[in-house]
Amino acid sequence: MDIVITGSSGLIGSALKPALIADGHRPIAMVRREPKPGADEIRWDPTSGVIDADALEGIDAVIHLAGAGIADKRWNDSWKKVLVESRTVSTSLLSSTLAGLQTPPKAFISGSAIGIYGDRGDEVLTEESPITDSNFFVDLVQRWEGAAQSAIDAGIRTTLMRTGIVQSTEGGALKKQLPLFKFSLVGKLGSGNQYVSWITMDDQVAAIQHLLTSSLSGPINITAPNPVTNAEYTKTLAKVLGRPAFPLPVPTFGPKLLLGGEMADRILFDSARVHPQALLDDGFTFLHRDLEGGLRALLGK
């Protein structure tokens, strides 16, 4: 298959591209600069509304991973605008362009996040769960998903990947935590009762590959089947590393002072116990269903 990828140099895209090549596919990167001669690249610039629509004709699938990093900066008004527009503007441009093609792709796999569920305690959340919470992050993801509507209306099979916390040593939350755990400087955050819905990078990539040929559409939870509380996550990672966890909980004021109260609440203290019901019903097999096994595989422990 000829598969276009946005965000191909990001954390997930960097792992996905070689996996697609290994499966015999041809990944084609969407880039904001001029494509290199002879390279499998297509130019676009969402902020300027520029996209090479002709180069997308006859493509088999599009995987849309582009978007500014949620935890890259403190959430001031200007960065919030970047977070929203880097997702909604790019998704809207891409979906409307695909909808207007003479030969559109068979599948449009677009990014999303479990942040859409908000803070839901220990409630088990599937794709059928209603969106009942309201905050900046919930609104952002709702608008992000809504920006794909043009592709849906055009009859393109569109999946919205509600991705959890991806476990990778190359980036993301785990990479930031590892140095602290090695010195036993991390304990549970606050009460530690908030749920962490995680997935290993291997399963993240495999889930995207599954969606390429599946008949699934609409919102799809991309998380491991066994979410854990923050206290359980902390204990398990410390065990895998052979280090004791910090004996006292980390007070909520510390992360809020470092990250800002709103950002800390959304990414550290909100609880989302997400279950990948659609993937499981569709026959997807997870390589890592439990956290300890997943972390040991990642860390070679």
C-alpha positions in Angstrom: 0.0 0.0 0.0 1.1 3.6 -0.6 0.5 5.3 2.8 0.9 9.0 3.4 2.0 10.0 7.0 1.9 13.4 8.6 4.0 13.8 11.7 6.3 11.1 10.4 9.3 12.5 12.3 7.5 12.5 15.6 7.6 9.9 18.4 4.9 7.6 16.9 5.7 8.4 13.3 9.4 7.5 13.7 8.4 4.0 15.0 5.6 3.5 12.5 7.6 4.2 9.3 10.1 1.4 9.5 7.3 -1.0 10.6 5.3 -0.2 7.4 8.4 -0.7 5.2 9.0 -4.1 6.9 5.4 -5.0 6.0 6.0 -4.2 2.4 4.2 -0.8 2.3 5.5 2.4 0.9 5.3 5.3 3.4 5.2 8.8 2.0 5.9 11.7 4.4 4.0 14.9 4.3 6.6 17.7 4.8 6.4 21.5 5.3 9.6 22.1 3.2 10.2 21.4 -0.4 10.4 17.6 -1.0 13.9 16.3 -1.5 14.6 15.1 -5.1 13.7 11.4 -5.4 12.3 11.2 -1.9 8.8 9.8 -1.0 7.5 13.1 0.2 4.6 15.4 -0.4 4.6 19.1 0.5 2.0 20.8 2.7 1.8 23.8 5.0 -1.4 23.7 7.0 -1.0 27.2 8.5 -0.9 28.6 4.9 -3.6 26.3 3.5 -1.0 24.8 1.1 -1.3 21.1 0.1 -0.3 19.2 -3.0 -3.7 17.6 -3.7 -2.6 16.0 -7.0 0.1 14.0 -5.2 -2.6 12.5 -3.0 -4.6 11.1 -5.9 -4.7 7.3 -5.8 -3.0 7.0 -2.4 -4.3 3.9 -0.5 -4.4 5.4 3.0 -3.5 8.5 5.1 -2.3 8.4 8.7 -2.5 11.8 10.3 -0.2 12.1 13.4 0.8 15.8 13.2 0.2 18.1 16.1 2.2 20.2 18.7 3.2 18.3 21.8 0.6 18.6 24.6 3.3 18.7 27.3 6.0 20.6 25.4 5.3 23.9 27.1 3.2 25.5 29.8 -0.4 26.1 28.8 -0.5 29.9 28.4 -3.1 31.4 26.0 -0.7 31.5 23.1 0.4 27.9 23.5 -3.2 26.7 23.9 -3.9 28.3 20.5 -1.0 26.4 19.0 -2.2 23.2 20.5 -5.7 23.6 19.0 -4.8 25.0 15.6 -1.9 22.5 15.0 -4.6 19.8 15.2 -7.8 21.4 13.9 -6.4 23.4 11.0 -4.2 20.5 9.7 -7.0 17.9 10.1 -9.5 20.1 8.4 -7.2 20.9 5.5 -6.3 17.2 5.0 -9.8 15.8 5.4 -11.4 18.4 3.0 -8.6 17.8 0.5 -9.1 14.0 0.6 -12.9 14.5 0.3 -12.3 16.4 -3.0 -10.1 13.8 -4.7 -11.3 11.9 -7.7 -9.7 8.8 -6.2 -9.7 9.2 -2.4 -7.9 6.9 -0.1 -9.6 3.8 1.3 -8.7 4.8 4.9 -8.1 8.0 6.8 -6.6 7.3 10.2 -6.5 10.5 12.2 -5.0 11.2 15.6 -7.1 11.9 18.7 -6.5 11.4 22.5 -8.2 9.8 25.5 -8.2 13.4 27.0 -11.6 13.6 25.4 -13.1 11.6 28.3 -11.9 14.1 30.9 -11.7 13.3 34.6 -13.9 10.2 35.2 -12.6 8.5 38.3 -12.8 4.7 38.1 -15.5 4.5 35.5 -14.7 2.1 32.7 -14.7 4.1 29.4 -15.3 2.5 26.0 -15.9 4.1 22.7 -19.6 4.2 23.5 -19.1 6.2 26.7 -20.6 9.7 26.5 -18.5 12.8 26.8 -19.6 14.4 30.1 -16.7 16.4 31.3 -15.8 19.9 30.1 -12.4 21.6 30.1 -9.8 22.9 27.7 -8.4 19.4 26.9 -11.8 17.8 26.3 -12.8 20.7 24.0 -9.5 20.5 22.1 -10.0 16.8 21.3 -13.6 17.2 20.4 -12.7 20.0 17.9 -9.8 17.8 16.7 -12.1 14.9 15.9 -14.7 17.2 14.4 -12.2 18.5 11.9 -12.2 15.1 10.2 -15.9 15.4 9.3 -15.3 16.3 5.6 -13.6 12.9 5.0 -16.4 11.1 6.9 -19.1 12.9 4.8 -17.3 11.9 1.6 -17.6 8.2 2.6 -13.9 7.7 3.4 -13.5 5.2 6.2 -12.2 7.4 8.9 -10.9 6.2 12.3 -10.1 8.6 15.2 -7.3 7.1 17.3 -8.0 8.0 20.9 -4.5 7.3 22.0 -3.4 6.8 25.6 0.0 7.4 27.2 2.5 5.8 24.9 5.3 4.0 26.6 8.6 4.5 24.8 12.2 5.0 25.8 12.6 7.4 22.9 10.3 10.1 24.2 7.1 10.9 26.0 6.3 10.5 29.7 8.4 7.3 30.3 11.6 8.8 29.0 11.1 11.9 31.3 10.5 9.7 34.3 13.3 7.2 34.0 16.2 9.3 35.3 14.1 10.3 38.4 13.1 6.6 39.1 16.7 5.5 38.9 17.4 7.8 41.8 14.2 6.9 43.7 13.0 10.5 43.3 9.4 9.6 42.2 6.4 8.6 44.2 2.7 8.4 43.5 1.2 11.7 42.4 -1.3 13.0 44.9 -3.6 10.3 46.0 -2.3 7.9 43.3 -5.9 6.8 42.7 -6.1 8.4 39.2 -6.1 5.9 36.4 -3.3 5.8 33.8 -4.4 4.4 30.4 -1.2 3.3 28.7 0.0 1.4 25.7 3.5 0.3 24.5 4.9 1.7 21.3 4.9 -1.8 19.8 1.2 -2.1 20.4 0.6 1.5 19.2 2.3 0.8 15.9 0.6 -2.6 15.6 -2.8 -1.0 16.3 -2.3 1.5 13.5 -1.3 -1.3 11.1 -4.4 -3.2 12.1 -6.6 -0.2 11.4 -5.2 0.1 7.8 -7.0 -3.1 6.8 -9.8 -3.3 9.4 -13.4 -2.2 8.7 -13.4 -0.1 11.9 -14.4 3.5 11.8 -15.2 6.3 14.2 -13.5 6.7 17.6 -11.2 3.9 18.5 -9.5 3.7 21.9 -5.8 2.9 21.5 -4.8 1.7 25.0 -3.8 -1.5 26.6 -6.6 -3.6 28.1 -5.4 -3.2 31.7 -5.1 0.4 32.8 -3.6 1.0 36.2 -3.8 3.6 38.9 -0.9 6.1 39.2 0.1 4.3 42.4 0.2 1.0 40.7 2.2 2.5 37.7 4.8 4.0 40.1 5.2 0.7 42.0 5.5 -1.4 38.9 8.0 0.9 37.2 10.1 1.0 40.3 10.0 -2.8 40.5 11.1 -3.3 36.9 14.0 -0.9 37.4 14.9 -2.6 40.7 14.6 0.7 42.6 12.4 1.6 45.5 9.8 4.2 44.8 9.9 7.3 46.8 8.1 6.4 50.1 6.0 9.6 50.3 3.4 10.8 47.7 4.3 13.8 45.6 2.1 16.7 46.8 -0.1 18.1 44.1 1.3 21.6 44.5 4.7 20.5 43.2 3.7 19.5 39.7 1.2 22.4 39.6 3.9 24.8 40.4 6.2 23.3 37.7 3.7 22.8 34.9 0.9 25.2 35.8 -2.3 24.1 37.6 -4.5 23.4 34.6 -1.9 21.5 32.6 -0.9 19.4 35.7 -4.5 18.6 36.4 -5.2 17.4 32.9 -2.1 15.3 32.2 -1.2 14.1 35.7 -4.2 14.1 38.0 -7.2 13.5 35.8 -8.4 9.9 35.8 -9.4 8.0 32.7 -9.9 4.2 32.9 -10.0 3.6 29.2 -10.8 0.2 27.7 -10.0 -0.7 24.0 -13.3 -2.4 23.4 -13.5 -1.9 19.6 -10.0 -3.2 19.0 -10.6 -6.3 21.1 -14.0 -7.0 19.4 -12.2 -6.7 16.1 -9.7 -9.4 17.0 -6.7 -7.3 17.6 -4.1 -9.1 19.8 -2.0 -7.0 22.2 1.6 -7.9 22.6 1.6 -6.3 26.0 -1.6 -6.6 28.0 -0.1 -6.0 31.4 2.1 -3.1 32.5 5.0 -5.0 34.0 5.4 -7.2 31.0 5.3 -4.2 28.7 7.8 -2.2 30.7 10.2 -5.2 30.9 10.0 -5.6 27.2 10.7 -1.9 26.6 13.5 -1.7 29.2 15.1 -5.1 28.6 14.6 -6.0 32.2 
